[in-house]
Structures are given as C-alpha cells and as structure tokens.
Amino acid sequence: MSVKDRVIAIIAEQAVLEPSDVTMESTLDDLGIDSLGLVESIFAIEEEFDISVPFNANEPEQSDFDISSVATIVAGIEKLISEQAA
Amino acid sequence: MKRVVITGAGTINALGRDVPATLEAMREGRCGIAELEFRDVERLAIRIGGQIKGYEPESYFNRQQMALYDRFTQFALLAAREAVAQSGLSFHGDLADCSGVVLGTSGGGLITQDENYRSVYEEGKNRVHPFVVPKLMNNAAASHVSMEMNLRGPTFTVATACASSNHAMGLAFQMVRSGACSVMLTGGSESMLCFGGVKAWEGLRVMSKDACRPFSASRNGMVQGEGAGVYVFEEYEHARARGAEILAEVVGFAMTSDASDIVMPSKQGAARAITGALRDGRIRHDEVGYINAHGTGTAANDKTECAAVADALGGQADRVMISSTKAMHGHCIGGTGAVELLACIMALRDGVIAPTIGYEEPDAECALDVVPNEAREAEVDVVLSNAFAFGGLNAVLALRKV
C-alpha cells in the first residue's frame, strides 16, 4: 500500500468512514474529525510510519505540519518519512 | 432540611453484571473470587481476586468510547446507566443544572497507567496514546457519567482509599439534604486488577492467597475485587411528586479521621463514625438491625471493627446482625462501599441479610452475629454501611426503610 492509501485508511477509521469516502481534497472538518480525533490520528500515523510528527495542538497553524487537507497531510508525511529515514 | 431517597441502583462486579444478578448471588452466598486472569499474573504471589470474568467492553461501548474509557470509567457508566434507567429520570433544563455526580475511586485509571508504564519502561517505546491522561485521571468516570446523562451541577471525585465511595455517597446525601441539588448520581468504581495493581498490594503483606474469610479465626487477609456501584439519590418530595419507586431513605452520615496511623485502624475513630451517623440520622441504638461491615478479612480490621461496633452500640451490639460481603465480591477498594450498599438495600427491601461466606471458626475478638455462610431472613428498619480506609479515614452511612 502507498503512503497515501495508508494515511487515508487511518483517517477513514478515525472518521468511521469507508476509505473511498475520503478524498485528497477533504478537510478534517469535512470528515467530522475533532481535536481529540486529530491527535489520535497523528498518533496512529506516527505508529504506522515510525516517524515523529511535529504538531502542537495549541498552535496548529505554527506547526511545521500542514493539516488543512488530506493532501497536505499525505505530503507532510512523505516529507517526514524521507527526512527521518536518514 | 430535605429528605433524601434512593430511586435507582446499578452495579457491575464479580457477582453479577447488574443489581438483580448481584442480589441473587448475595442471597445464595455465592463466591465471585477466582483465579486472576491478566498479563504477567504468573509473576505474582497473590493470584486470586473478584474479577469480572468474560467482560467484553465492545458489547457496551464503541471504538471511540473504548479509546477514552479506562475500565473503571466503563464500570461506572454501566452502573450509572442501570441506576438512571431504574429511576426513570432524564435530565433536561433546570433539573440537569441542579443535579450532579460524586463518585469515589482510589486508583482511577490504574490499568491505563500500568499498560503505558509497561510500554515506555519495559518495552522502551517512546510514544503513548494521546488519551492516556484523560483516560487515567481519577475524575474521568464522574465526568463521563455527567456527559452521558447531561448532569450539569456539582461533579467531582472523592479519593479516600477504601472509604472513597462512602465518602462520595455521604457528600451526595448532604448536597441533596441541604437543598443544593435535586438529584445526585453517586457511588464509586474501581479497577486495579492488573499486574502493577496487585503487585503493589502484595508488598503490604495483607493479602490472602486462598480466600477472604471475614471475622473467622482462620482469616488470613483480604482479596481484591473490582467493579462499580452507582445510585440515584433524589430529594424525597421530588421523587414522590413523580411517583418514583423508592428503594430506601438515606438518613445519616458521619466521617471521622483516626489521626493516628497510616494503615492500622483505630477502634475510637471507627466508633466515632458509627455514633456520628446514628446521631445525624436521629437513630436509636435498638433500631439498627443490620450493619454491612467493612470486614476486609485482615487480622487488624475485623477485630477493631467488632470492638468499635460494640462500643458504639453498647448492649445492642449483641443483637445486631453484621456481615461482610467482601468474601463474595472481593474488596473493590474505592468502589467497595457502593457495591456493598446493595446488601443494605436488600436487607431493608427484601428482608434478606447477605451472609459472611468463608466463615470457618469463631474468633473471640469478633464475637458478634456475623451471619455466617448463609443468608438470613429478617425484618430490619435501619441499616448501617461501614467503610474504614487506610489513612485512618472512616465513613458510615445510615439507611432507613421507607
């Protein structure tokens, strides 16, 4: 499975949706994922990819991790995987 | 001052998943104590407990709820659901605003702590689930009950070790009696049956390896249990106006501190709590028919408790029945008084006195009628529930038949 599919599977599970209902354009708000759901998703992503996601729930917009859509989340994770694999 | 009545009861414990199953087991003198089942149990010297076997949280909670609810919160919610359903209450508007939750617990989310300490210390993981804190905090159960039932008044948790739920119920009683609240959900919940929870108790060397035998000369210690009891305490006129079924009236409560030793019980402290509850409820000594004992099955508690009852009741101590149901469901620590209050309600409503099972031989230092091994039929009008905690904190409730 690609990084994208794995991330979508995690987000879909959190949102209690089928992966096919999660598009790259979806926002977490669209999917009904609240702040606790977000930190739980980030935890699941860290576990899945063995990476550390720089995200502080106090200042999400300041974090070096863009959560504005599924696409930005996938891109952020791909970047972290390549950086943290080194 | 308002009168306070109980209009709903709920439980889950080793004897049953609800009140009817628990009362049936108490009538039959069934023992819910068995071999413990959890990870690393083979490294323990103490391997028995009153564990709720075959418990599957997914039958009661969805995935998101399970991620947030420690086992002690789950137990509290299940007991609260049963109690509120029985009461027939639903909480909206003004009633929601003047109703709350006071629950006792000692360990809170101890299993959540245990699992996550294991993960970071033993397994060397550097990441824990984000809900560890909201899951383990001691007020989690009270908060989730408040959220699920829409109770928007005073809501908090009381932690006084083995007296936690009696203190909680006593405070709830006082809040309804004073007029501060119309309805309070109250009781307690505990879930410490995990490797770390039992290992800590082992260290004190007060645990029995084979059985809990309160008041018996052959007793050799306590046995831990788990579970919850939750009650609906309601202002009497409010309950009457809606035609609610009243299970019992709460009439008295007292709490004292021994102010002497962190673990050894004191006769004076316990006797002052019993006497205080009688005074608070304007109860004559000869009215007390049954006492649900703290009765842990340790050498120290049982003889001290019997001496305290004898002191407090004087000549009436010889005719009062006193039993410890811990031999059946185990010592549910911060939830124990709440589970045990069921035996008090059964005595008042059904005229059945729960037995002290496991009783083998009389102890001259526990020379009261401890209702050995078999339940007894008896009409009683007033009952007491004793709880005497480590830390020397005593809390006694008095209930009267309505």
Interface residues (C-beta under 8 A of the other chain):
Chain A: V16 L36 G37 V39 E40 I42 F43 E46 E47 S52
Chain B: R63 Q64 A67 L68 R127 H129 P130 F131
